[in-house]
Amino acid sequence: MSFSVSIAERARPLEQSDIRSVTQRVERAGGINLGQGICDLPTPQPIKARAQQAIADDHSIYSHYAGIEPLRRAILEKVQDENDLPASSPEEVMVGVGSTGCFVAAAFTLLEEGDEVVLFEPFYGYHRNILELTGATIRYVPLGGPASTFDRKRVEDVLTPKTKAVVVNTPANPSGKVWTREELGSLLDLMQKEDLVAITDEIYEYMLYDGAEHVSLASLPDAYERTITLSGFSKTYNVTGWRLGYGVAPDPIAEKMGLMNDLLYICAPRPLQHAALAAFDEMGDDYVAELQSDYAERRRLMCETLEDIGFDVPWPEGAYYALADFGDLAEERSGFADDEAACETLVQEAKIASVTGRSFYQNPADGKYQLRFCFAKELPVLRQACEQLRAAFG
């Protein structure tokens, strides 16, 4: 007699993401991956040395479920000094398994079936998928790219008595939009009027261009009490595989997030928590200034190349992605009928991976003529990728 396992309803829609799928295809083609936001730059030596020392010192047992206290204190001081958050205690900080793991803890702490949550498009796919797992209903609101302005009316149009939360990603993946202080103030006013909570993903807070300013929503007057601020170490310090992120929120929320983190993950990897202390002890303003300068050069190289081969490129204000439009190319040459076709054409003709625009919208048609490119690559690799794009389509 055959036996068939009944898969839980929440797991049935899950499938390999377009990002991971194209990664495998370009690897088979021996190409360069500008799709997945892997960030293959080297980890700073002080952080690697601290990790090695932590392992040598046998920091190998479970930590406190919300993270080791020295790291939580260091994060507290950082968000006070750099983000202007009115947090006052390490109890308001939890360390989790990447900023995405912290997003999971926040979403499952706040949301349940019957709740509604606002998500701006284009969105980061993991945000959408995690929100769906909570059972909450997502209300999608178009926001657009770097030149777009937050439209309060569009949010008001989707609100119902069941709306509980809003998700803000700034600087944004995939669009590169950086929310202004004025936009966040308008959103906060609406949150206060409608009694909403915000989850802000600020993992790209140091990747800024052309004078853009990163502002944390929770720093605005009376915003902290209704905001969960998420960030981490993955992008800034090139440790995406270490899975270290953090959340900061008022004590009652942070406590439940920490307990949710305990239930789901037990704790973040302990030796790597000790290593992350080097980010505060040994990596100062000079590191961030150099990081911003280096990423500005990568952005220029990526965006100019895409423009030269026929893409319309809204240059990102932050993060390290370019969400580019190829509508004109679709009219001029074969292989660009839509985002899936264009993605495959780039793999086959230039050996370059990108991400389909449909990955970032509820309605796939909204991303029909868009591809996302990640420029968080070592410069020789990125230059080679741009040369391959120019050779194939220039």
Secondary structure as UniProt FT lines:
FT   TURN            9..13
FT   HELIX           18..28
FT   TURN            29..30
FT   STRAND          32..33
FT   HELIX           45..56
FT   TURN            57..58
FT   TURN            65..66
FT   HELIX           69..81
FT   HELIX           90..92
FT   STRAND          93..96
FT   HELIX           98..110
FT   TURN            113..114
FT   STRAND          116..121
FT   HELIX           125..133
FT   TURN            134..135
FT   STRAND          137..142
FT   TURN            146..147
FT   HELIX           152..158
FT   TURN            161..162
FT   STRAND          163..169
FT   TURN            173..175
FT   HELIX           181..194
FT   STRAND          197..201
FT   TURN            203..206
FT   TURN            210..211
FT   HELIX           217..219
FT   TURN            221..223
FT   HELIX           224..226
FT   STRAND          227..232
FT   TURN            234..238
FT   HELIX           240..242
FT   STRAND          245..248
FT   HELIX           251..265
FT   HELIX           270..281
FT   HELIX           285..308
FT   TURN            309..310
FT   STRAND          321..325
FT   HELIX           327..332
FT   TURN            334..335
FT   HELIX           339..350
FT   STRAND          352..353
FT   STRAND          355..356
FT   HELIX           357..360
FT   HELIX           364..367
FT   TURN            368..369
FT   STRAND          370..374
FT   HELIX           379..393
//
